[in-house]
Amino acid sequence: MYEQHPVFRLSCSEDSKVWRYMDFTKYVSMLDSSALWFSRTDCLDDPFDSEVPNSLIARTKQRWEERRQEALSAQIDEGLREAWLKQIDGAPEFWSSMRRWYIVNCWHQNDHESAAMWKLYLKSDEGIAVVSSPRKLVNVVRNAPFLVFVGSVEYVDFDNYLPFHNQFEPVKRKRKSFEHEREIRIVAMKEKDGAVKLEPFEEKGVAVEVDLPELIEAVYVSPTAEAWFARLVEQVARRFNLRCDVRRSSLAERPLW
């Protein structure tokens, strides 16, 4: 079920272009499963994705230790002391598991294709880019079996990390070093009765079925791909009943001199 979230919004219009760059094998797998792959955030390449800075972790651990000493020295019932210590000692595991609460599917927001994204996300010349819009991302995940949010990632200075007031905010923040990604992400969390259920995903990722013909506006072929590969991409698109255009990347053009 898709919901708006007060701290996770789009920084662009709902009809802006969003791109997902991928190798051909992942593209075929997506079409064959009629699904988008959502990765658990602790399985992504960035170890600080959906995490807080080490400086904040250090301060938090220091506060836990201070509370532990306070519990040990307090003149209270032993049963109450034991419960207090159990809560304090369980806090690190609870907070460190937070990244397993979220699974995400990530897109690049740009009105034009990106040469940098082609290079970053393709392992060979045989790659494609799928084009859609935030509006369509929202529409195709409305019936997902999770609580789902769609919004723009906020790139922040981890040396001056702003306070956060709920456990959701870290998943929408990334370090400024990743600002070139201009990421729009679909975030899914477990839910119960329409509310967030703070429970980790045991699997590293989940395939969420969506209406791909409704989602995909165009498919671009890698600028370094050969002509036979472009024909293959078009044939595959027709095989899976995509109604969109299949285009060669404009970066493949050469001067006419």
JOJOZI-V829939 format. One record per pair of residues at least 24 apart in sequence whose C-alpha atoms are under 7 Angstrom apart, sorted by the first residue. I is the first residue (numbers start at 1). J is the second residue. D is the distance in whole Angstrom. If there is no record, write none. Layout:
[[I | J | D] [I | J | D]]
This chain:
[[1 | 142 | 5] [1 | 143 | 5] [1 | 144 | 6] [1 | 145 | 6] [1 | 146 | 6] [1 | 147 | 5] [1 | 148 | 6] [2 | 141 | 6] [2 | 142 | 5] [2 | 147 | 6] [2 | 148 | 5] [2 | 149 | 6] [3 | 147 | 7] [3 | 148 | 6] [3 | 149 | 6] [4 | 149 | 6] [5 | 149 | 7] [7 | 169 | 7] [8 | 151 | 5] [8 | 152 | 7] [8 | 172 | 7] [9 | 151 | 5] [9 | 152 | 6] [10 | 151 | 5] [10 | 152 | 5] [11 | 152 | 6] [14 | 133 | 6] [14 | 134 | 5] [14 | 135 | 5] [15 | 133 | 5] [15 | 134 | 6] [15 | 135 | 6] [16 | 111 | 7] [16 | 133 | 6] [16 | 134 | 7] [17 | 109 | 6] [17 | 110 | 6] [17 | 111 | 5] [17 | 131 | 7] [17 | 132 | 6] [17 | 133 | 5] [18 | 107 | 6] [18 | 108 | 5] [18 | 109 | 4] [18 | 110 | 6] [18 | 131 | 6] [18 | 132 | 5] [18 | 133 | 5] [18 | 134 | 7] [19 | 107 | 5] [19 | 108 | 5] [19 | 109 | 6] [19 | 129 | 6] [19 | 130 | 6] [19 | 131 | 5] [19 | 132 | 6] [20 | 107 | 5] [20 | 108 | 6] [20 | 129 | 5] [20 | 130 | 5] [20 | 131 | 7] [21 | 118 | 7] [21 | 121 | 6] [21 | 128 | 6] [21 | 129 | 4] [21 | 130 | 6] [22 | 121 | 6] [22 | 122 | 6] [22 | 127 | 6] [22 | 128 | 6] [22 | 129 | 6] [23 | 122 | 6] [23 | 123 | 7] [23 | 126 | 6] [23 | 127 | 4] [23 | 128 | 6] [24 | 126 | 6] [24 | 127 | 5] [24 | 128 | 6] [31 | 240 | 7] [34 | 209 | 6] [34 | 210 | 6] [34 | 211 | 7] [34 | 212 | 6] [35 | 207 | 6] [35 | 208 | 5] [35 | 209 | 4] [35 | 210 | 5] [36 | 207 | 6] [36 | 208 | 5] [36 | 209 | 6] [36 | 210 | 7] [37 | 105 | 6] [37 | 205 | 7] [37 | 206 | 6] [37 | 207 | 5] [37 | 208 | 6] [38 | 103 | 5] [38 | 104 | 5] [38 | 105 | 5] [38 | 205 | 5] [38 | 206 | 5] [38 | 207 | 6] [39 | 103 | 5] [39 | 104 | 5] [39 | 105 | 7] [39 | 204 | 6] [39 | 205 | 4] [39 | 206 | 7] [40 | 100 | 6] [40 | 102 | 6] [40 | 103 | 4] [40 | 104 | 6] [40 | 204 | 5] [40 | 205 | 5] [41 | 99 | 6] [41 | 100 | 6] [41 | 102 | 6] [41 | 103 | 6] [41 | 104 | 7] [42 | 99 | 5] [42 | 100 | 6] [43 | 204 | 7] [49 | 171 | 7] [49 | 174 | 6] [50 | 99 | 6] [50 | 170 | 5] [50 | 171 | 4] [50 | 172 | 7] [50 | 173 | 7] [51 | 99 | 7] [51 | 170 | 6] [52 | 170 | 7] [53 | 158 | 6] [64 | 88 | 6] [100 | 200 | 5] [100 | 201 | 6] [101 | 189 | 6] [101 | 198 | 6] [101 | 199 | 6] [101 | 200 | 4] [101 | 201 | 6] [102 | 187 | 6] [102 | 188 | 6] [102 | 189 | 5] [103 | 187 | 6] [103 | 188 | 5] [103 | 189 | 7] [103 | 205 | 7] [104 | 185 | 6] [104 | 186 | 5] [104 | 187 | 5] [104 | 188 | 6] [105 | 185 | 6] [105 | 186 | 5] [105 | 187 | 7] [106 | 183 | 6] [106 | 184 | 6] [106 | 185 | 4] [106 | 186 | 6] [107 | 183 | 6] [107 | 184 | 5] [107 | 185 | 6] [108 | 181 | 6] [108 | 182 | 6] [108 | 183 | 5] [108 | 184 | 6] [109 | 182 | 6] [109 | 183 | 6] [109 | 184 | 6] [125 | 222 | 6] [125 | 224 | 5] [125 | 225 | 5] [126 | 222 | 7] [126 | 225 | 6] [127 | 221 | 6] [127 | 222 | 5] [128 | 219 | 7] [128 | 220 | 5] [128 | 221 | 5] [128 | 222 | 5] [129 | 219 | 6] [129 | 220 | 5] [129 | 221 | 7] [130 | 216 | 6] [130 | 218 | 6] [130 | 219 | 5] [130 | 220 | 6] [131 | 216 | 6] [131 | 217 | 6] [131 | 218 | 5] [131 | 219 | 6] [132 | 215 | 6] [132 | 216 | 5] [132 | 217 | 5] [136 | 215 | 6] [137 | 215 | 7] [140 | 210 | 6] [140 | 211 | 6] [140 | 215 | 7] [141 | 210 | 7] [144 | 208 | 7] [146 | 188 | 6] [146 | 189 | 6] [146 | 190 | 5] [146 | 191 | 6] [147 | 188 | 6] [147 | 189 | 5] [147 | 190 | 6] [147 | 191 | 6] [147 | 196 | 7] [148 | 186 | 7] [148 | 187 | 6] [148 | 188 | 4] [148 | 189 | 6] [149 | 186 | 6] [149 | 187 | 5] [149 | 188 | 7] [150 | 185 | 6] [150 | 186 | 5] [150 | 187 | 6] [151 | 184 | 6] [151 | 185 | 6] [151 | 186 | 7] [152 | 183 | 6] [152 | 184 | 4] [152 | 185 | 6] [153 | 183 | 6] [153 | 184 | 6] [153 | 185 | 7] [155 | 179 | 6] [213 | 242 | 5] [213 | 243 | 6] [216 | 244 | 7] [217 | 244 | 5] [218 | 244 | 5] [218 | 245 | 5] [218 | 246 | 6] [219 | 245 | 6] [219 | 246 | 5] [219 | 247 | 6] [220 | 246 | 6] [220 | 247 | 5] [220 | 248 | 6] [220 | 249 | 6] [221 | 247 | 6] [221 | 248 | 5] [221 | 249 | 6] [222 | 248 | 7] [222 | 249 | 6] [223 | 248 | 7] [223 | 249 | 5] [223 | 251 | 5] [223 | 252 | 4] [224 | 252 | 7]]
